[in-house]
Amino acid sequence: MTLTAIDKQLLLAVADLHEMPVGAYNIRKDGQGVARQSSANIEIRPKTNPDQPGIDVLVKPGTKNESVHIPVIMTSTGMHDLVYNTFDIGEEADVLIVAGCGIHNAGCDSTQHDGIHDILVRRGARLRYVEKHYGEGPGEGQRILNPQTIVTIEEGGFAELELMQIKGVDSTRRVTRVEVHERGGLKMVEKLLTHGQQMAESKMEIVLMGDNSSAQVIARSVAQEQSTQTFKASLVGIKACRGHLECDSIIMDQARISASPELKAEHTEAELTHEAAIGKIAGDQLLKLMSLGLTEKDAVDTILNGFLS
């Protein structure tokens, strides 16, 4: 695969790749798989149904300290890419999946990527899943990303999800659903930045299905200029379980934010908590940083970077 300068910039932004990764990977560009490699313990194979383009990622039981990179990049204006990816993380495995999509749109038409990821974390397995979204380009066409992530965590399994929208995405509708079974655990962190006229919507449903299951969900966002954000999250306790949902947002300029955390307990030993806060940058924080020699802009950037890090 020959990478252009723009390709390399997008891969660095969404997957921290300076070159082709070691191990298993699948790189998709403008609706086509352009580079793919399996490893001894991780098989990547294309789906056979033409109506559901995408890949199956199969991780052998007991696989440890391996990674899978599956970034998507788009540089053609006016394209709508839809992909279905399935991940099967074998029992007692411990792996990292690096996903994400970067769009460079230099034209007048919208470029859109919709990714539907179905993830099964089998008994005793551990998964760290990192997904970054990013948009750029001088064109007036929109950069649109609509991810769906559906995760099932079996008995004793654990998943850590880090879902990030860095900048430059004009419209996004994110749907995340996780089922956690007996003694399973989830830690999920969502980070979101919007500016200009951008719109972002995030809907989550976390269902604690089994005894002694647990979940910690943290959502942090910054809305600047005239952008709008909508956050809806439901934490459901079916059995004896523990869960916490936290939503913190910084609002700036003429932006608008709506946050709706919801708890549903269907068992007397379900312990569920939530907290939500929307506010502006504290003036004393700005003054302290500016007293150290930072300009107001640099002080704001420092605060926002720390909040979203």
N, C-alpha and C positions, 0 to 999 in steps of 0.2 A: 504494500500500500504506500503510495506517495502522498505525503501530507503537505498541504499548502500552509502558508504562514497563518491564515485564518483558522484552518483546521487545528493547528498546534495550539493556537491561543484558546480555542474553545475547549480542547481536551485538557489543557492546563487548568482552566477555570472550573470545570465541572468534575474532573477526576484526578486533579493534581498529577497529570501525566506529562513528563518531559519527553518520553520516548515510549516505545512499546513495553508493556509491563511484563514482568516475569510471571509465569504460571498461566492460568486460564483467563481468556478474555474474548470479548466479542464487541467489535466496533461497528456501529451502524451509522451510515451517512446518507442523508436525503432519501430515506425509505429503503435502503439496501444494505445488507450485511457486506462489509468490505474487508474485514479482517477477523479471523476466528482461530482460536487455539484452545484445545483441551489439555488437561494435565493427566497424570497417572490416576489421580483421585477425583478429579472433577471433569465431568463430560458436558460439553455444550453441543447441542444438536438443534438444527432448525426444525420448526414445526412443519408437519406435512399437509395441514389443512390450509389451502390457499385463501380461505375466508378469514383466517386468523393468523396473519404473519407474525413471526416472532421466534423465540428460542425456548428450549427446555434446558435447565441447568440442573444436573444431577450430581450431588455431592455424596461420595461413598461414606458409609458408617465409619466412625472413628477417625475421620480426616482431621488433622490438627494444623493450625498455624499456616493455612493457605488462604489465598484471596482470589476473587473473581472480579474483573473489571468489565462492565457492560455499558459504556457511555454511548450516547446518541448525539450526533451533531448534525445541524441543518444549515445549509448555506444557499439554498435555492428559494427564491421568493415565490409565493403563491402555492406552496406545497402543503398538503395535509397528510401527515404520517400517523398511522394507527398501528400499534404493536402490542402483542400479547406475550408476556414472558411468564414462565412457570419455574419455580425454584423448589427443589426437594432436598432438604438438608438432612442427611442420614443421621441415624441414632448416634449419640455421643460425639458427633462432629463439633468442631469449633472453627468457624470460618468468617471471613470478611467479604462482603459484597459491596462494590463501589459502583453505583449507578449514576444517573443524572442526564440532563439534556442541555445543550447549549445551542442557541439559535443566532445566526448572523443574517440579518435581513437588510439587504441594500436596495430593495425594490419598493414598489407601491402596494403590492398585494400582501395579504396576511400569510404568514407561515405558522403552521400549527403542528404540535406533536401531542398525541394522546397515548400515554403508556399505561397498560393494565398489567399489574404485577400480582401474581398469586403465589404466596410463599407458604410452604409447609416446613415447620421446624419440628422434627421428630423427637421422640422420647430422649431426654437427657442431652439434646444438642444445644449449642450456643451459636447465636448469629449476631454479628454486627453489620447493620445495613446502613450505608451512607448514600444519600441522594441529594444532588445539588442541581438547581435550575438557574439558568443565566441567559440573558438576552443582550444583544448589541447590534450595531449596524447603522449606517447613515440613512437608510430608507424610511419612508413614511408608513410602510406596511407594518401591521401589528405582529408581535411575537407572542404566540399563545401556547400555553402548556397546561394540559389537563391530566394530571396523574391520578390513577386509582391503585391503592395498595391494600391487598387483602391478605391477612396473615393468620395462620392457625398455629398455635403453640401447644404441642402435645405435653403429656405428663412429664414434669421435671425439666422441661425445656426453658430456654431463656432467649429473648430477642431484645437487642438494643437498636432502636431506629433513630437516625438523625436525618431529618428532612429539612432542607434549606432552599430558600429562594433568595439568591444573592442580590441581583438587581436586573433591570432592563426587561422584565417580563410584563407585557401590557395587560394580559388577562390570564388568570389561572383559576381553575375550579378543582380543588384537591379533595378526594374522598379517601378516607382511611378507615378500615374496619379490622379489628383484631379480636380473636377469640383465644382466651388463655385457659388451659385445662389444669387438672390437678397438679399442685405444686409447681406450676409454671409461673414464669415471671416476665414482665415487660417493662422496659424503660424507653420512653419515646420523647424526643425533643424536636419541636418544630420551630424554625426560625424564618421570619418573613420580613422582607423590606419592599415597600412600594413607594413610588414617587410619581410626579407628573399627574396624568389622568388615569393611572393604572388602577385595575380592579383585581382583588384577590378574595377568594372564598374558600374556606376550609371547613369540612365536615368530618367529624370523627365519631366512631362508635367503638368503645372498648368494652367487651363482655367478658367478665370473670366467671367462667363456666364451672370451674372445679374447686374442690376444697383446698384451702391454703394457697390459692392462686393470688397473685399480686400484680399491681400496675402503678407506675409513676409516669404521669404525662405532664410535660412542661411545654407551653406554647409562649413564644416571645416574638413580638412584632414591633416594627416601626413604620408609621404611615406619615409620609411627607407630602407637602404641596397640596394638590387636589385629589389625591388618591383615596380609595375606599377599601375597607377590609371588613369581612364578615367571618366570624368564628363561631361555630356551633359544635359542641362536644358533649357526648353522652357517655357516662361511666356507669355500667350496669353490673350489679353483684347478684349472681344467681345462687352461689353457695357461700360457705364461710370463707371470707376473702378480705383483702385489704387493698384499697386503691386511693390515689390522690391525684387530683386534676388542678393544674395551676395555669393561669393565663395572665400574662403581664404585657402591656402595650404602652408605647410612647407615641403620642399624637402631636403633630406639628403643623404649622401653617393653617391651611383650610381643609385638612384631611378629615375623614370620618371613619370611625371604628365601631363595630357592633360585636359584643362578646356575649355568648349564651352558654355557660357551662351548666350541665344537668347531671344529677345523680339519680339512679334508680336502684333501690335495694329490694330484692325478692327473697331475702333470707335474714333471719334475726341476727346472725353473726356476720353479716356483711358490714364492714367498716369502710365507709366512703367519705371523703372530704374533698372540698374544692375551695379555691380562692381565685379572684379575678380583680385586676386593677388596670385602669387606663388613666394616664396622666402625662403631663408635659415634663420636660427636663427641668430639674430643680435648679433654681437660680444660684443657690450657694455652690453647687457643683461647678457651674460655669465660672463663677467668680474665683473659686479656688484654682482652677486650671489656668485661667487668664492671669492670675497673680504670679503664676510660675513662668509667664512669658509667652503662652500660647495665644494666638488670635482667637476671636470668638468662633470662627469657622473650624479651626483646628480643635478647639475645646469641644465643640459639638460633635465633631467626627470621632474624637477620642471616646466620648461618653457612649455614642451609638455603637462603636466597634466593641467596646467592653460589654455592653448590654447584649449584643447579638453573638458574642464569642462563646 
